[in-house]
Amino acid sequence: MWKCVLVLLVVSVSVNALKCVQCSTKDAPECMDPMNETDIKRNTVACASRQLCRKITFTENGKSHVNRDCAEIAKDDKVGCSWEIRVNSKIGSGWDCFCDEDVCNSAPAAAVSGLLLLLAAALTAAQ
Ligand SMILES: *[C@@H]1O[C@H](CO)[C@@H](O)[C@H](O)[C@H]1NC(C)=O
């Protein structure tokens, strides 16, 4: 597993690519929130062009899982989070989030940033 990560890191050293954390709690328990700096660095890869950072937080059979990866955004999707009833074509539910800054999918707060934006907008409007 670590060899694999190393190879990914070496292969992915390229200029100007977005960097994202790539891990899954299925095979890396440290992928669960909150991730520490060491684990974030160790699991960071450079994405292909047009890919954004994706974080999926979902519950399956009563267990919490987190997947972080580089992913191309579907054309009817946008940066931010959406609530998904089916995740990874299995029955489950959770947040599916895309963000476009380096290692932004390492943050526990990725799932609430959309809500915070709404709140900020509401507060601004209320003034
Ligand atoms: C980060 O977490 C991993 C396990 O998840 C642990 O082995 C490591 O010691 C931690 N590092 C720091 C700096 O806390």
The ligand as a Gaussian input file, in Angstrom:
#p B3LYP/6-31G(d) Opt

LIG

0 1
 C       -1.185000      10.777000      12.528000
 O       -2.060000       9.671000      12.608000
 C       -1.435000       8.419000      12.385000
 C       -2.477000       7.313000      12.436000
 O       -3.688000       7.723000      11.941000
 C       -0.379000       8.171000      13.430000
 O        0.278000       6.949000      13.161000
 C        0.626000       9.299000      13.413000
 O        1.524000       9.130000      14.481000
 C       -0.077000      10.641000      13.558000
 N        0.891000      11.701000      13.407000
 C        0.903000      12.781000      14.174000
 C        1.946000      13.797000      13.862000
 O        0.086000      12.953000      15.062000

